Amino acid sequence: MDSVLISIYQVLEMLLTFFSYALIIYILLSWFPNARESSFGQILAKICEPYLEPFRRIIPPLGMIDISPLVAIIALNLAIGGLGQLFQLLIRMF
């Protein structure tokens, strides 16, 4: 049972880490003209925008600076850490 939980955790952590990297790349695309309009940018937008939307509603931009993606990445990293703690607890229980 432990090996199954560890495997599930590793897969989930890997997926969330890749999503975190996708968010960073998507944010960096905003620095380059027309990069988000490319096919790669549109794919990343379909993946990242549903996650970023709630943060953008809560945190308004500060002039030209939008800090909501930074808060979204921090929240995602906290979720990854919380997931690790949850799985450690589950492993100890079983």
LUMLOVO-491919 format. One record per residue (C-alpha): residue in three letters; x, y, z. Coordinates in steps of 0.25 Angstrom, whole numbers, plus 5000, padded with zeros to 4 digits. Example, Ala and Ser with C-alpha at 12.3 -4.5 7.8 and 13.67 -1.06 7.14 Angstrom:
2
{type: ALA, east: 5049, north: 4982, up: 5031};
{type: SER, east: 5055, north: 4996, up: 5029};
This chain:
94
{type: MET, east: 5000, north: 5000, up: 5000};
{type: ASP, east: 5011, north: 5009, up: 5003};
{type: SER, east: 5018, north: 5008, up: 4989};
{type: VAL, east: 5004, north: 5011, up: 4983};
{type: LEU, east: 5003, north: 5024, up: 4991};
{type: ILE, east: 5017, north: 5028, up: 4988};
{type: SER, east: 5015, north: 5026, up: 4973};
{type: ILE, east: 5002, north: 5034, up: 4973};
{type: TYR, east: 5009, north: 5045, up: 4981};
{type: GLN, east: 5021, north: 5045, up: 4971};
{type: VAL, east: 5012, north: 5046, up: 4959};
{type: LEU, east: 5003, north: 5057, up: 4965};
{type: GLU, east: 5016, north: 5065, up: 4969};
{type: MET, east: 5022, north: 5063, up: 4956};
{type: LEU, east: 5009, north: 5068, up: 4949};
{type: LEU, east: 5008, north: 5080, up: 4958};
{type: THR, east: 5023, north: 5084, up: 4956};
{type: PHE, east: 5021, north: 5083, up: 4941};
{type: PHE, east: 5009, north: 5092, up: 4942};
{type: SER, east: 5017, north: 5102, up: 4951};
{type: TYR, east: 5027, north: 5102, up: 4939};
{type: ALA, east: 5016, north: 5104, up: 4929};
{type: LEU, east: 5011, north: 5116, up: 4937};
{type: ILE, east: 5025, north: 5122, up: 4938};
{type: ILE, east: 5027, north: 5121, up: 4923};
{type: TYR, east: 5013, north: 5126, up: 4920};
{type: ILE, east: 5017, north: 5139, up: 4929};
{type: LEU, east: 5030, north: 5140, up: 4922};
{type: LEU, east: 5023, north: 5140, up: 4908};
{type: SER, east: 5016, north: 5153, up: 4912};
{type: TRP, east: 5030, north: 5160, up: 4911};
{type: PHE, east: 5031, north: 5157, up: 4896};
{type: PRO, east: 5022, north: 5164, up: 4886};
{type: ASN, east: 5011, north: 5154, up: 4880};
{type: ALA, east: 5017, north: 5142, up: 4887};
{type: ARG, east: 5004, north: 5139, up: 4894};
{type: GLU, east: 4997, north: 5139, up: 4880};
{type: SER, east: 5006, north: 5128, up: 4875};
{type: SER, east: 5001, north: 5114, up: 4875};
{type: PHE, east: 5010, north: 5110, up: 4887};
{type: GLY, east: 5005, north: 5122, up: 4894};
{type: GLN, east: 4990, north: 5119, up: 4891};
{type: ILE, east: 4992, north: 5105, up: 4897};
{type: LEU, east: 4999, north: 5110, up: 4909};
{type: ALA, east: 4987, north: 5120, up: 4911};
{type: LYS, east: 4977, north: 5109, up: 4910};
{type: ILE, east: 4985, north: 5102, up: 4921};
{type: CYS, east: 4988, north: 5114, up: 4930};
{type: GLU, east: 4977, north: 5124, up: 4929};
{type: PRO, east: 4967, north: 5116, up: 4936};
{type: TYR, east: 4976, north: 5115, up: 4948};
{type: LEU, east: 4980, north: 5130, up: 4948};
{type: GLU, east: 4966, north: 5135, up: 4946};
{type: PRO, east: 4962, north: 5134, up: 4961};
{type: PHE, east: 4975, north: 5141, up: 4965};
{type: ARG, east: 4973, north: 5152, up: 4955};
{type: ARG, east: 4959, north: 5155, up: 4960};
{type: ILE, east: 4964, north: 5156, up: 4975};
{type: ILE, east: 4977, north: 5163, up: 4972};
{type: PRO, east: 4976, north: 5176, up: 4964};
{type: PRO, east: 4988, north: 5180, up: 4955};
{type: LEU, east: 4997, north: 5191, up: 4961};
{type: GLY, east: 4997, north: 5200, up: 4949};
{type: MET, east: 5005, north: 5192, up: 4938};
{type: ILE, east: 5009, north: 5181, up: 4948};
{type: ASP, east: 5001, north: 5169, up: 4950};
{type: ILE, east: 5005, north: 5162, up: 4962};
{type: SER, east: 4994, north: 5151, up: 4962};
{type: PRO, east: 5002, north: 5141, up: 4954};
{type: LEU, east: 5013, north: 5142, up: 4965};
{type: VAL, east: 5003, north: 5139, up: 4976};
{type: ALA, east: 4997, north: 5128, up: 4968};
{type: ILE, east: 5011, north: 5121, up: 4967};
{type: ILE, east: 5013, north: 5123, up: 4982};
{type: ALA, east: 5000, north: 5117, up: 4984};
{type: LEU, east: 5003, north: 5105, up: 4975};
{type: ASN, east: 5016, north: 5103, up: 4982};
{type: LEU, east: 5009, north: 5103, up: 4996};
{type: ALA, east: 4999, north: 5093, up: 4990};
{type: ILE, east: 5011, north: 5084, up: 4986};
{type: GLY, east: 5017, north: 5084, up: 5000};
{type: GLY, east: 5003, north: 5082, up: 5006};
{type: LEU, east: 5001, north: 5070, up: 4997};
{type: GLY, east: 5014, north: 5064, up: 5002};
{type: GLN, east: 5010, north: 5066, up: 5016};
{type: LEU, east: 4996, north: 5059, up: 5013};
{type: PHE, east: 5003, north: 5047, up: 5007};
{type: GLN, east: 5013, north: 5046, up: 5018};
{type: LEU, east: 5001, north: 5046, up: 5028};
{type: LEU, east: 4994, north: 5035, up: 5019};
{type: ILE, east: 5006, north: 5026, up: 5018};
{type: ARG, east: 5008, north: 5027, up: 5034};
{type: MET, east: 4993, north: 5023, up: 5035};
{type: PHE, east: 4994, north: 5011, up: 5026};
